[in-house]
Every structure is written in structure tokens, then in C-alpha cells.
Amino acid sequence: MAGAERRALLLRELRDVVGVEQVRDDDITIERYARSTSSRSTRALAVITPGSADQVAELVRVARRHKVPLYPISTGKNWGYGDACPVMDGQVIVELSRMNRIITVDPTLAYAVIEPGVTQQQLSDYLIEHKLNFWIDCTGAGPDTSFMGNILERGFGHSPYGNRLQHVAGMQVVLASGEVLNTGFGHYPNAKATHLFPYGVGPFLDGLFTQSNFGIVTRIGLWLMPKAECINHFFCTVDRHEDIGPVVDALRPLRMNGTLRSILHIGNDLRVISGGAVYPRERAGNAFPLPEALRAAMRDGAGVGAWTVSGAMYGSTRQVAAARHALKQALKGTAAKTTVLTEGKLRMAAMLARLFGDSAAGKRLRAKVDLGVSLFAMNRGVPSGRFLAGAYWRRRGGLPAGFPKQANPAADNCGLLWVSPILPMRGEDLLELHRMVEPVFKEYRFDLFVTFSMINERSLGGVITVAYDKDDQEEVARAMACYQAVFDLVMAAGYIPYRVGNQSMAQLDPNADVFWSTVRQIKAALDPDGLISPGRYEPWRL
């Protein structure tokens, strides 16, 4: 049978499973899914949007008969790490956004069971609409991003439930055989605690289906965060770069002993500035990176220091007061200037901003009030797209009209690459990593945006951003070279990324070690035909 005939037969069988309208292979669709912030596009064979786990299982059986690889995505908004693109050309994208049911929310035991297409906004709205006393954990990736997609990438958010994978219990997974696996206690039909106790009995399998290509996750149990009586948000700033080290060391005990339960984010000045501005081409005279004098002026205009720590304190009024006191005591010996933001202060600042009108002081205060409102909303599980602004730093035309509504960095032609190393939670490691990468950014003439987040009690998750102009091919080439140089540097220094984009998955096994050999054996056992997402976290395939 000729290639065109085989393709036509495959598409016909796929349409028999999900319906004609849910299988698309037209050029416009393929081009849309090929858009990527990384400038590394791949072209899918087709895009399928199933509506149920049963349909996913049947699609897998069809693909297996035809020996055609599938690439599942949730909503395709994996910004900076591959977006909706498969790792390699010719795969059939299985987009699960139509599978967007909130199966159940338990109002007593505080958990939800959701499908892959459920977005942050959808679950947040559900809890508010049904007047349930729970919040979700939010990321800054925007309201329309998939909850499950981020969890399966082992992403993190902001709240005390921000280490998201730790708050998951019970998965439903379609395997490459077409069989449906239920993890934990879920494979026992009468189990009472499937979504309460993640480990079940026997081997703990859930982690196998995160950052892997072992199966297609179609349902997940997610713990919800009980509403807190009181929230305060705090900022700690230091004027000098080197002063951030002692601040990290001072905050670490508070993170370890549970005084500070939320994830703390430590951003350099450019990371904070890029949240409220885009690259000032005219003022910079198109020089890059940003001239130091202009950078200092923008820092002063935004009222930020060299580094800013941002975090929230949750609990009863007494608990939050105790946390405020502990924070103040811990930072006494450092250069940090600390501001605690309460909703009362926010209302007063909003009133002052109105009084100041359109003056420079009024505009500056209004911007800070807007940020505070968004942070308090996010702390309560209400997502916002405003934190995507940094992705648009080098985009020609700046922020699109209507931003942040339906912000889509890939569709908006943003250039964005992330290197995401994990560090010990020590000030010396933060400063050492910064010392390593800063010269690379200067060499390739890019602005160094970096955030270090206290993602658990003992480690920092770094996000080092290469933001670039996709309309300038010379700049694109420099961005790729800068990214690769930084990636190689952190790997060699032992600051291994916790998550990588499609462009780096082939480089994860430089030493041909036993770990990846074991992963290969598991893949061969579960998916001997290499049907699901070939190349995804699979360095031996590329």
C-alpha cells in the first residue's frame, strides 16, 4: 500500500473513533501547533481531540496497528519547554483539552478528580461557584493552562500546596497496549481511599507517568487547599546583588520549620521589571543587553532593588502574626528591607493612588496596587495572566492588545527559552550559579532574567530566561547558542535542571548511566513499539 493510501486509511480509522471534526490534518492546523517560543518547530502528522479515556484507549489501538506514534498534550501551553510541539516530526498530536470534566469534588476530604483539559481558571471558578471552602494552587502560566499538564511536568506554584506533585493521589493512565491502569488503590473497585492515600499497596507507580512517555494520563486526583483565615504577602528587597546570599540563608530555617509554608520566589531586578514593562527599544537605542544606566533608571522607576523575595504567609490571624514576627527577627542581621502587605494596606494604597492621579507617583503606586491585587488573588487560587508579561520582553510590538486576556506567547511570536536548574538552598549556591551564567549572557548580549524559588524545604528551583526577538534571525541564532552554553554549564557544574524543553531531551544522558538504562528497560516493557511520545525524556532516541 502506498504512503498516501496508508495515511488515508489511518485518518479514516481515527475519525471512526472520535468523529470527523476531531481529526485535523490541514496546513493551518498543523502550522498552529508547530508554533513554539523556542524557535524549534516540529510538524505533526495530524491533531486529534478525543473526548474520553475510552476514545484515547481506542486511538492507541489504532495507532499501534498502523505503527504511528502519538504525542499527548493537555492544552498545549507548555511555554518555554516545547509548547504544543512533539519532540520529533510526524507524530500524531492527541490534544486532551476536550476532556475537561471535573469528575468530583469532595467537600469533606478536600480533593478533586479532574481530566487533562481542566484549566486553572475552570477549577478555581468551580470552587467559587459552589461556595466550597478550598483554594487551588496557581502557577503564573495563565488561567487557560492545564492543571494536569503542569503536574505531569512536575511544575510548581505559589501556595503551601505549590509543590504540586506531592498533593496528587490516584491516576488513570491509558497504556500503549490500550489497557487502562489505575494507580494507588484505584485498581481495587471497592477502595475507599484512592484519592486520599497516594501510595496504595505494592510498588508506587505514579511517578513513572510524570516527565515520561510511558502512558497517557487521563484522570488525576488532586488535593485542595483549605481556605486560610488570614493571608499576608511580603516582599524583601536588597539593593546590592551580593546581599541576597545572607537573605536566602536567613529564610531557609523558616522554610524548613514550616513558619513559611508557601513557595518563595527570589527574582533579580530584570525579572521584576519585565513583569511590568517590555524592552525599551528607543530609550536603549536598540543596544543590548540593556545599558546599565538605563537598567538602573528602570529599577529606580519600578522601586525595586537588585533582588526581590516574594512570598505569602497563611493561617489564622495569630499564626500569621507569629510568622511576621519570625520573619522580622530572621532578617535582622541582613541588608533586606521588608514590606508586609495586608489587604487593608492595599485598600489604602489604592485610595492614595487615586488621589495622586496621573502623576508619576500615582502611576507608580497604581502599578504596585495592581500587582498586589493579582498576588492576593493568586494566593487564594485565582489565576492571572499578568505574570506572563516577561515572555513578551523582546517581542516586537510589546504586549498584545487586551493583554493579559488569552495571552499565548507561542501564538504571539514570543522568543523564550528556559534553563531550570535545581540548587541547594544556600546563598552561596545562588550567587555561584549567577556568577557562572552572567558572563555567558553578556557574551551573547542578552538580558539575564532569573528567578530562584524555594520549591521545597531544602532546594531552590532556578528559572533562567533567554528572552529574544524571533523576528531577528541573527538574534535567534545567538539565543540558541546562549541557551546551549548555559545548559552545558549548569549540567557540568552539577546544577541539573528539574525539567527541560524538547531541544534538550537528547542531552540528558551524557554518561550513559544506569538510571537512563533502567528507564529504557521500563519503556521497552510498557511500550515495545515506541508508540507514545518517542523522544520525550528519552535521550537514547535522538
RAQUIBEL-V647992 format. One record per pair of residues at least 12 apart in sequence whose ideal C-beta (glycine too) atoms are under 7 Angstrom apart, sorted by the first residue. I is the first residue (numbers start at 1). J is the second residue. D is the distance in whole Angstrom. If there is no record, write none. Layout:
BEGIN
i=<I | I>
j=<J | J>
d=<D | D>
END
This chain:
BEGIN
i=<10 | 10 | 11 | 11 | 11 | 13 | 14 | 14 | 14 | 17 | 17 | 17 | 17 | 18 | 18 | 18 | 18 | 18 | 22 | 22 | 22 | 23 | 23 | 24 | 24 | 25 | 25 | 29 | 30 | 30 | 33 | 33 | 33 | 33 | 34 | 35 | 35 | 35 | 36 | 36 | 36 | 36 | 37 | 37 | 37 | 37 | 37 | 37 | 37 | 37 | 37 | 38 | 38 | 38 | 38 | 39 | 39 | 39 | 40 | 40 | 41 | 42 | 42 | 42 | 42 | 43 | 44 | 44 | 44 | 44 | 45 | 45 | 45 | 45 | 46 | 47 | 47 | 48 | 48 | 48 | 49 | 49 | 49 | 50 | 50 | 50 | 50 | 51 | 51 | 52 | 53 | 53 | 53 | 53 | 53 | 56 | 56 | 56 | 56 | 57 | 57 | 57 | 59 | 60 | 60 | 60 | 60 | 61 | 63 | 63 | 64 | 64 | 64 | 67 | 68 | 69 | 69 | 69 | 69 | 69 | 70 | 70 | 70 | 70 | 70 | 71 | 71 | 71 | 71 | 71 | 71 | 72 | 72 | 72 | 72 | 73 | 73 | 73 | 74 | 74 | 74 | 74 | 74 | 74 | 74 | 75 | 75 | 75 | 75 | 75 | 75 | 75 | 76 | 77 | 77 | 77 | 77 | 77 | 78 | 78 | 79 | 79 | 79 | 79 | 79 | 80 | 80 | 80 | 80 | 81 | 81 | 81 | 82 | 82 | 83 | 85 | 87 | 87 | 87 | 87 | 87 | 88 | 88 | 94 | 96 | 96 | 97 | 98 | 99 | 99 | 99 | 99 | 100 | 100 | 100 | 100 | 101 | 102 | 102 | 102 | 102 | 103 | 103 | 105 | 105 | 107 | 109 | 110 | 110 | 110 | 110 | 111 | 111 | 111 | 111 | 111 | 112 | 112 | 113 | 113 | 113 | 114 | 114 | 114 | 114 | 115 | 115 | 116 | 116 | 116 | 116 | 116 | 117 | 118 | 118 | 118 | 119 | 119 | 119 | 119 | 119 | 120 | 120 | 120 | 120 | 120 | 120 | 121 | 121 | 121 | 123 | 123 | 124 | 124 | 124 | 124 | 133 | 133 | 134 | 134 | 134 | 134 | 135 | 135 | 135 | 135 | 136 | 136 | 137 | 137 | 137 | 137 | 137 | 137 | 137 | 137 | 138 | 138 | 138 | 138 | 138 | 139 | 139 | 140 | 140 | 141 | 142 | 142 | 142 | 142 | 143 | 143 | 144 | 147 | 148 | 148 | 150 | 151 | 151 | 151 | 151 | 152 | 152 | 152 | 153 | 153 | 154 | 154 | 154 | 154 | 156 | 156 | 156 | 156 | 157 | 158 | 158 | 158 | 158 | 159 | 159 | 159 | 160 | 160 | 160 | 160 | 161 | 161 | 162 | 162 | 163 | 163 | 165 | 167 | 167 | 168 | 168 | 168 | 168 | 168 | 169 | 169 | 169 | 169 | 169 | 169 | 169 | 170 | 170 | 170 | 170 | 170 | 170 | 170 | 171 | 171 | 171 | 171 | 171 | 171 | 172 | 172 | 173 | 173 | 173 | 173 | 173 | 174 | 174 | 174 | 175 | 175 | 176 | 176 | 176 | 176 | 176 | 181 | 183 | 183 | 183 | 184 | 184 | 184 | 184 | 184 | 185 | 185 | 194 | 195 | 208 | 211 | 211 | 212 | 213 | 213 | 213 | 213 | 213 | 213 | 213 | 214 | 214 | 214 | 214 | 215 | 215 | 216 | 228 | 228 | 229 | 229 | 229 | 230 | 230 | 230 | 230 | 231 | 231 | 231 | 231 | 231 | 232 | 232 | 232 | 232 | 232 | 232 | 232 | 233 | 233 | 233 | 233 | 233 | 233 | 234 | 234 | 234 | 234 | 234 | 234 | 234 | 235 | 235 | 235 | 235 | 236 | 236 | 236 | 236 | 237 | 237 | 237 | 237 | 237 | 237 | 238 | 238 | 238 | 238 | 238 | 239 | 239 | 240 | 240 | 241 | 242 | 243 | 243 | 244 | 244 | 244 | 244 | 245 | 245 | 245 | 245 | 246 | 246 | 247 | 247 | 247 | 247 | 248 | 248 | 248 | 248 | 249 | 249 | 250 | 250 | 250 | 251 | 251 | 252 | 253 | 254 | 254 | 254 | 255 | 255 | 256 | 256 | 259 | 259 | 260 | 260 | 260 | 261 | 262 | 262 | 262 | 263 | 263 | 263 | 264 | 264 | 264 | 264 | 265 | 265 | 265 | 266 | 266 | 266 | 266 | 267 | 267 | 268 | 268 | 268 | 268 | 269 | 269 | 269 | 269 | 270 | 270 | 270 | 271 | 271 | 271 | 271 | 272 | 272 | 272 | 273 | 273 | 273 | 273 | 274 | 274 | 274 | 274 | 275 | 275 | 275 | 276 | 276 | 276 | 277 | 278 | 278 | 278 | 278 | 278 | 279 | 279 | 280 | 288 | 289 | 289 | 289 | 289 | 289 | 290 | 303 | 312 | 324 | 341 | 343 | 346 | 346 | 346 | 349 | 349 | 349 | 350 | 352 | 353 | 353 | 353 | 374 | 384 | 385 | 385 | 385 | 386 | 388 | 388 | 388 | 390 | 390 | 390 | 391 | 391 | 391 | 392 | 393 | 394 | 394 | 394 | 394 | 395 | 395 | 395 | 396 | 396 | 400 | 413 | 415 | 415 | 415 | 415 | 415 | 415 | 416 | 416 | 417 | 417 | 417 | 417 | 418 | 418 | 418 | 418 | 419 | 419 | 419 | 419 | 419 | 419 | 420 | 420 | 420 | 420 | 420 | 420 | 421 | 421 | 421 | 421 | 421 | 421 | 422 | 422 | 422 | 422 | 422 | 423 | 423 | 423 | 423 | 423 | 424 | 425 | 425 | 425 | 425 | 430 | 430 | 433 | 433 | 434 | 436 | 436 | 437 | 437 | 437 | 440 | 440 | 440 | 440 | 441 | 444 | 444 | 444 | 445 | 446 | 446 | 446 | 446 | 447 | 449 | 449 | 450 | 450 | 450 | 451 | 461 | 464 | 466 | 466 | 466 | 487 | 505 | 505 | 505 | 505 | 505 | 505 | 506 | 506 | 507 | 508 | 509 | 509 | 516 | 516 | 520 | 523>
j=<66 | 68 | 23 | 25 | 46 | 62 | 48 | 59 | 62 | 55 | 58 | 59 | 62 | 48 | 49 | 50 | 51 | 55 | 48 | 49 | 50 | 46 | 48 | 46 | 47 | 45 | 46 | 47 | 43 | 44 | 47 | 76 | 84 | 93 | 85 | 83 | 410 | 411 | 82 | 83 | 85 | 410 | 79 | 80 | 83 | 391 | 409 | 410 | 414 | 415 | 416 | 82 | 417 | 501 | 503 | 415 | 470 | 476 | 502 | 503 | 85 | 85 | 86 | 88 | 89 | 89 | 86 | 91 | 92 | 93 | 68 | 90 | 91 | 92 | 92 | 93 | 95 | 92 | 93 | 94 | 95 | 97 | 98 | 94 | 96 | 98 | 99 | 98 | 99 | 99 | 172 | 174 | 180 | 218 | 219 | 94 | 174 | 216 | 218 | 174 | 178 | 180 | 94 | 174 | 176 | 178 | 531 | 178 | 92 | 531 | 176 | 529 | 531 | 529 | 92 | 91 | 92 | 530 | 531 | 534 | 91 | 92 | 94 | 531 | 532 | 86 | 91 | 92 | 93 | 94 | 533 | 94 | 96 | 216 | 533 | 93 | 95 | 96 | 96 | 97 | 116 | 117 | 146 | 148 | 149 | 97 | 117 | 119 | 144 | 145 | 146 | 149 | 95 | 141 | 142 | 144 | 145 | 146 | 149 | 153 | 141 | 391 | 409 | 410 | 416 | 416 | 417 | 418 | 501 | 418 | 499 | 501 | 501 | 502 | 410 | 502 | 502 | 505 | 533 | 535 | 536 | 534 | 535 | 216 | 116 | 117 | 117 | 117 | 115 | 116 | 117 | 218 | 115 | 117 | 118 | 122 | 115 | 114 | 118 | 123 | 126 | 115 | 219 | 126 | 132 | 132 | 196 | 134 | 223 | 224 | 226 | 195 | 221 | 222 | 223 | 224 | 222 | 224 | 195 | 219 | 221 | 147 | 148 | 220 | 222 | 218 | 219 | 146 | 148 | 149 | 217 | 218 | 146 | 146 | 147 | 148 | 143 | 144 | 145 | 146 | 147 | 136 | 138 | 143 | 145 | 147 | 383 | 143 | 144 | 383 | 136 | 147 | 136 | 381 | 382 | 383 | 226 | 227 | 224 | 225 | 226 | 227 | 225 | 227 | 380 | 381 | 224 | 381 | 157 | 158 | 159 | 161 | 162 | 164 | 225 | 381 | 157 | 158 | 378 | 381 | 383 | 155 | 157 | 387 | 388 | 388 | 383 | 385 | 388 | 407 | 383 | 385 | 406 | 222 | 217 | 220 | 164 | 164 | 165 | 168 | 220 | 209 | 210 | 217 | 211 | 499 | 210 | 211 | 498 | 499 | 263 | 453 | 455 | 461 | 263 | 262 | 263 | 378 | 379 | 225 | 262 | 379 | 225 | 261 | 262 | 314 | 223 | 225 | 262 | 263 | 455 | 456 | 210 | 222 | 223 | 198 | 206 | 220 | 221 | 222 | 184 | 195 | 196 | 197 | 198 | 221 | 223 | 183 | 184 | 186 | 194 | 195 | 198 | 221 | 183 | 206 | 209 | 217 | 219 | 220 | 218 | 219 | 209 | 215 | 216 | 217 | 218 | 215 | 216 | 218 | 215 | 526 | 526 | 527 | 529 | 531 | 532 | 215 | 200 | 205 | 206 | 197 | 198 | 199 | 200 | 206 | 197 | 200 | 221 | 221 | 522 | 499 | 537 | 537 | 523 | 532 | 533 | 534 | 536 | 537 | 538 | 522 | 523 | 526 | 527 | 526 | 532 | 532 | 314 | 315 | 315 | 316 | 317 | 315 | 316 | 317 | 320 | 312 | 313 | 314 | 376 | 379 | 312 | 313 | 320 | 324 | 340 | 341 | 342 | 312 | 341 | 372 | 375 | 376 | 379 | 311 | 313 | 327 | 338 | 339 | 340 | 341 | 308 | 309 | 310 | 339 | 309 | 331 | 336 | 338 | 304 | 305 | 307 | 308 | 336 | 337 | 305 | 306 | 307 | 335 | 336 | 305 | 306 | 306 | 335 | 306 | 431 | 334 | 335 | 266 | 307 | 427 | 430 | 427 | 428 | 430 | 431 | 334 | 427 | 309 | 331 | 334 | 336 | 425 | 426 | 427 | 430 | 426 | 427 | 330 | 331 | 334 | 264 | 330 | 425 | 330 | 326 | 327 | 330 | 454 | 457 | 457 | 458 | 323 | 326 | 311 | 313 | 323 | 314 | 311 | 312 | 314 | 453 | 454 | 455 | 309 | 311 | 453 | 454 | 310 | 451 | 453 | 307 | 309 | 451 | 452 | 308 | 451 | 306 | 307 | 449 | 450 | 299 | 304 | 305 | 306 | 447 | 448 | 449 | 390 | 449 | 450 | 451 | 302 | 304 | 308 | 298 | 299 | 302 | 304 | 389 | 390 | 393 | 449 | 387 | 389 | 390 | 302 | 367 | 389 | 298 | 392 | 393 | 395 | 398 | 399 | 393 | 394 | 294 | 445 | 441 | 442 | 445 | 446 | 447 | 447 | 364 | 379 | 340 | 372 | 376 | 369 | 372 | 373 | 365 | 368 | 369 | 369 | 365 | 365 | 366 | 369 | 386 | 404 | 404 | 405 | 407 | 404 | 404 | 407 | 409 | 449 | 465 | 467 | 409 | 414 | 416 | 414 | 467 | 415 | 467 | 468 | 469 | 412 | 413 | 414 | 469 | 471 | 412 | 470 | 467 | 468 | 469 | 470 | 476 | 479 | 465 | 467 | 466 | 479 | 483 | 501 | 463 | 464 | 465 | 501 | 464 | 483 | 486 | 487 | 490 | 497 | 461 | 462 | 463 | 497 | 498 | 499 | 433 | 462 | 490 | 495 | 496 | 497 | 459 | 461 | 495 | 496 | 498 | 452 | 459 | 460 | 462 | 495 | 459 | 454 | 458 | 459 | 460 | 452 | 460 | 462 | 495 | 450 | 489 | 493 | 464 | 486 | 489 | 482 | 485 | 486 | 489 | 482 | 478 | 481 | 482 | 478 | 466 | 468 | 479 | 482 | 467 | 465 | 467 | 462 | 463 | 464 | 463 | 498 | 486 | 479 | 482 | 483 | 504 | 535 | 536 | 537 | 538 | 539 | 542 | 539 | 542 | 539 | 539 | 539 | 540 | 539 | 540 | 540 | 538>
d=<5 | 6 | 6 | 6 | 6 | 5 | 6 | 6 | 6 | 6 | 5 | 6 | 6 | 6 | 7 | 5 | 7 | 5 | 6 | 5 | 7 | 6 | 5 | 7 | 5 | 7 | 4 | 6 | 6 | 6 | 6 | 7 | 5 | 6 | 6 | 7 | 4 | 6 | 7 | 4 | 5 | 6 | 6 | 6 | 6 | 7 | 5 | 5 | 5 | 6 | 4 | 7 | 6 | 6 | 6 | 6 | 6 | 5 | 6 | 5 | 6 | 5 | 5 | 6 | 5 | 5 | 6 | 6 | 6 | 5 | 7 | 5 | 6 | 5 | 5 | 5 | 6 | 6 | 7 | 5 | 5 | 7 | 5 | 7 | 7 | 7 | 7 | 5 | 6 | 7 | 6 | 6 | 6 | 4 | 7 | 7 | 5 | 6 | 6 | 5 | 5 | 6 | 6 | 6 | 6 | 5 | 7 | 4 | 7 | 6 | 7 | 6 | 6 | 6 | 6 | 5 | 7 | 7 | 6 | 5 | 7 | 5 | 5 | 6 | 6 | 4 | 4 | 7 | 5 | 7 | 5 | 4 | 6 | 5 | 7 | 6 | 5 | 7 | 5 | 7 | 4 | 6 | 3 | 6 | 3 | 5 | 6 | 7 | 7 | 6 | 4 | 6 | 6 | 7 | 7 | 7 | 5 | 7 | 7 | 7 | 6 | 6 | 5 | 7 | 7 | 5 | 6 | 4 | 7 | 7 | 6 | 4 | 5 | 4 | 4 | 6 | 5 | 6 | 7 | 3 | 5 | 6 | 5 | 7 | 4 | 5 | 4 | 6 | 4 | 6 | 5 | 7 | 6 | 3 | 5 | 7 | 5 | 5 | 6 | 7 | 6 | 7 | 7 | 7 | 7 | 6 | 6 | 5 | 6 | 5 | 6 | 5 | 6 | 6 | 5 | 6 | 5 | 6 | 6 | 6 | 5 | 6 | 7 | 6 | 6 | 7 | 6 | 6 | 5 | 7 | 7 | 7 | 7 | 7 | 5 | 7 | 6 | 5 | 6 | 6 | 7 | 7 | 6 | 6 | 6 | 6 | 4 | 4 | 6 | 6 | 5 | 6 | 5 | 5 | 5 | 6 | 6 | 5 | 4 | 6 | 6 | 6 | 5 | 6 | 5 | 3 | 7 | 4 | 4 | 7 | 4 | 4 | 5 | 6 | 6 | 7 | 5 | 6 | 5 | 6 | 5 | 6 | 5 | 3 | 7 | 7 | 7 | 4 | 5 | 6 | 4 | 6 | 7 | 7 | 7 | 5 | 7 | 5 | 6 | 6 | 7 | 7 | 5 | 6 | 6 | 6 | 5 | 6 | 7 | 6 | 6 | 7 | 5 | 6 | 7 | 6 | 5 | 6 | 7 | 6 | 5 | 6 | 6 | 4 | 5 | 6 | 7 | 5 | 6 | 4 | 6 | 5 | 6 | 7 | 4 | 6 | 7 | 6 | 6 | 6 | 6 | 5 | 6 | 6 | 4 | 5 | 7 | 6 | 5 | 5 | 4 | 5 | 7 | 4 | 5 | 6 | 6 | 6 | 7 | 5 | 5 | 4 | 5 | 4 | 7 | 5 | 7 | 6 | 4 | 6 | 5 | 6 | 6 | 4 | 7 | 5 | 5 | 7 | 7 | 5 | 5 | 7 | 6 | 6 | 4 | 7 | 7 | 5 | 7 | 3 | 7 | 7 | 5 | 6 | 7 | 5 | 4 | 7 | 4 | 7 | 6 | 7 | 6 | 5 | 7 | 7 | 7 | 7 | 4 | 6 | 7 | 5 | 6 | 6 | 6 | 5 | 4 | 6 | 7 | 6 | 7 | 5 | 7 | 5 | 5 | 6 | 5 | 7 | 5 | 5 | 4 | 7 | 5 | 6 | 7 | 6 | 7 | 7 | 6 | 7 | 5 | 7 | 6 | 7 | 6 | 5 | 4 | 7 | 4 | 5 | 6 | 4 | 7 | 5 | 7 | 5 | 5 | 6 | 5 | 5 | 6 | 5 | 6 | 6 | 7 | 5 | 7 | 7 | 4 | 7 | 4 | 7 | 7 | 3 | 6 | 6 | 5 | 5 | 6 | 6 | 7 | 5 | 5 | 7 | 7 | 4 | 6 | 7 | 5 | 5 | 5 | 5 | 7 | 7 | 5 | 7 | 6 | 7 | 6 | 5 | 5 | 5 | 7 | 5 | 5 | 6 | 7 | 7 | 6 | 5 | 5 | 6 | 6 | 6 | 6 | 6 | 4 | 7 | 4 | 5 | 6 | 5 | 6 | 5 | 7 | 4 | 5 | 5 | 7 | 6 | 7 | 5 | 5 | 6 | 7 | 6 | 5 | 7 | 5 | 7 | 5 | 6 | 5 | 7 | 5 | 5 | 5 | 7 | 5 | 7 | 7 | 4 | 5 | 6 | 7 | 5 | 6 | 7 | 6 | 7 | 7 | 6 | 6 | 7 | 4 | 6 | 5 | 5 | 7 | 5 | 7 | 7 | 6 | 6 | 5 | 5 | 6 | 5 | 6 | 6 | 6 | 6 | 5 | 7 | 6 | 7 | 5 | 5 | 6 | 4 | 4 | 6 | 5 | 7 | 3 | 7 | 4 | 5 | 6 | 5 | 6 | 6 | 7 | 7 | 4 | 5 | 5 | 6 | 4 | 6 | 5 | 5 | 5 | 7 | 6 | 5 | 6 | 5 | 5 | 5 | 6 | 4 | 6 | 4 | 7 | 6 | 7 | 6 | 4 | 6 | 4 | 7 | 6 | 7 | 6 | 7 | 4 | 7 | 5 | 5 | 6 | 6 | 7 | 6 | 5 | 5 | 6 | 5 | 7 | 5 | 4 | 4 | 7 | 5 | 5 | 6 | 7 | 6 | 5 | 7 | 7 | 4 | 6 | 6 | 6 | 6 | 5 | 6 | 5 | 6 | 6 | 7 | 6 | 7 | 6 | 6 | 6 | 5 | 6 | 6 | 5 | 5 | 7 | 7 | 5 | 6 | 4 | 7 | 6 | 7 | 7 | 6 | 7 | 4 | 6 | 7 | 7 | 5 | 5 | 6 | 6 | 5 | 5 | 5 | 6 | 6 | 6 | 6 | 7 | 6 | 7 | 5 | 4 | 7 | 4 | 4 | 7 | 6 | 7 | 6 | 7>
END
